[in-house]
Amino acid sequence: MESLHRAFLDHLAPTSPDPLALDIVAAEGCYLIGRDGRRYLDLVAGLAVNNTGHRHPAVVSAIKEQCDRYLHVIPYGEFIQEPQVKYAEALAHHLPDALNSVYFVNSGAEAIEGSLKLAKRTTGRTRMVACHRSYHGSTHGALSVTGNEQKKYRNRPLLPDVHFMRFNSQEDIEMIGEDTAAVVVEPVQGDAGVRIPDPAWLRALREHCDRTGAMLIFDEVQTGFGRTGKLFAMEHSGVVPDILVLGKALGGGMPMGAFVASKERMHLLAYDPVLGHITTFGGHPLPCVAGHAALEIIQRERLVDNATRIGQLFSTLLEHPCVHEVRGIGAMLAVELGSSERAQRVVKGCIRKGVLGFWFLSCPTAFRIAPPLVMNEEQVRQACAVIRSELDVLDLPITEPDIQGRPGPNGS
């Protein structure tokens, strides 16, 4: 519909000069359906949101049942709302004992904001340490601890006293001192192109934070809920953070974030001042029931195990002379081509053939594969056949019309 496309360009605030502008009218399982009836095999899962696939019947049923009860009734924290309580209880059941108090918010970025406030309140300090090439969100606090200057320079000044260390650098751990409030780390760097740390580095980081009294914050917005082949990525190293940040898949396809800490630490936000952190829509009942249903699906359908299976199959099938490496853990993969132009060309070519991939914010030379965890072997093989067909013609002239949606030179 030309009028809808025009209205999209005229009335929705843009995020890039050339959006993909796919007109999607339906989604089911691992597929998106365009207005023209075309089906797209989804290798992105809404950027690691739809781990249980699009419109899983149990998630849809939970949402519909809650719609018949109530929607928003009061800002977060004052009323007992069963969807909030039951989901928080379920999350605590799957987390280490030290992470037993959940603060629901609206997004991963807002959860980062809350975690930074909690770290300052707990320690009485202000200094933050984060990692180069990290990504934690676009709000001012989250952007302050994001290690991508291309995303930041137009928004300065940001939070003061934020310092950056190299991811996986034993030497740089010494940057953390007794004046440090928090160290913010992704247990797997997502938008840097799926960078996996040495578990020994994470353990050393934990020990150094213990010695200095700094709060260790794990950002599991992308890695949570089975994506890496464990329910949470921290399980790979056995390291338990002081504060855990969740988002994306947390809401089962609905908008939601959370930060999780001990009850004793979280209680500090309740006084001096009262409402030390507050959110109107955090813990909205629809995302709570959707996320709770999705968590049960992940367990019941053994999607954590399937993440490992499909990830390994993607890695095997995408061995190709044009592929420098496939970095990955579970169903969180980066296909490295060594050139941003090549990565853009492959993704756009795949979309033309009905397979949806995407790029990274801080690694333009690779493209991401992070499909719904319900994907089966046949769908993986179908996707890889299309990707390989695009890899085979990388050095040939482009003969098909281009599509919009490529990132800029810095991967934005």
Phi, psi and omega in degrees: 000115183297322182294323179291319178297318179295318180294324176302315181286327186275326193240350174259130179301133184277157173245345178207160180295330186227076180296154178301323175057034171290131182266095185264128181248347180201161176209144182205126177061245180256017185234143167252144181240125179278167180299331179278005179089357181288140179258137178242122174286121192269113176257014186243329179055043180063030188061063174066027177266310189270063181297329179266014180085173180279128173055050174302133185306323181291325177291314179298319179298317180297320179295314181297319180295320180291326178301331180279352180258293177193159173251232180290134178237330183194150174304155187309136164108347187259322181258152170280113178242116187307317180302320178295310186296314182295321181289318177300319178297318180294318178298314180300325179297327183265000182249162176301156185304329182287349179246081189237004181232123188250131174248109181278134176228200189257345184197168176296321179297317179295326177294322174300315179304313180296322181293322178295318177298317181295320179296317178297318182293322182291318188263338187073014182248170181235340187289134179241144174236129178227188186247145170302143176069012178281163172220126182231002178130175188250357174287166191299315180292314180297321178293328180298326181261011176270132186265048179225100186295332178300329180275345192254330198296333180280353186247004181288151006281143175254196179299136177282167172062039174250130185233152187238134176247162176284133177298130176073019179261115178297320181299318186287347176302333181294349175295337183279121183231187182285358173260004184272126177282314186208151171242121185253121187220140166272124179296341162223123179288118184277294187284356170278001179100036177057076179256122187256123183280161170289126178306328179295328177293317178296322178293320177294324177297316178299314181296320181291322176297321178298319181293323186264349181081011177282145176279131176265119180251124172259124174268101178252031180301315180272328191270347187287162171067047169093351188303322186264007183092002168228158180301319174230143185297333181298340180294336180294327182257342185077008181273129179254121179282169173282326179224132179248132180249130182234158178185202177048262184291348181306324185265009178061028183107353176256156182288125183193148171217171177198150164239143190232134178210190175286155178301321182297316180290315183297330181298337180297336180281354186270352183210161176047060005268157168300145184062047179300336167216136183214148179214136180290309189258358178302136182075024176306139188299328181292310174300326180296313181288325179294314180295320179297317178297319180295320178299318178294323178296315180303319179287311187295319184266007176054046183287337176298316177294322181294328177302317179294317182298309184288328177297316179296322180292317175304312183299319180292314185286342181261016169292122188201148180303332181275349182264117179291316176193159169247105177273138179181167175208124186061224179259044179230098192232149171235123178263108187271122180249353176080001184207131178294323179298320179293318180297317179298317183295318180295314181298314181295321178296321178295320179298319177301331182260011173089022176235120186264112170246187180199176185256184175245154178289322188239019178211074186291349182275000180229164170237155188265149168231114179214070189283168169305143184284358175271000181299142181254174185298319180299319179292323176298315181295321177299314180297316183292327176297320178291315180299315181297325178296327176284324176295325182296333185249018184302325185266006177265156177298149177286126181250346180261153177298144181289162170240160179280172172110003180284149176286167177284180184302333181266009178088006183279000000 
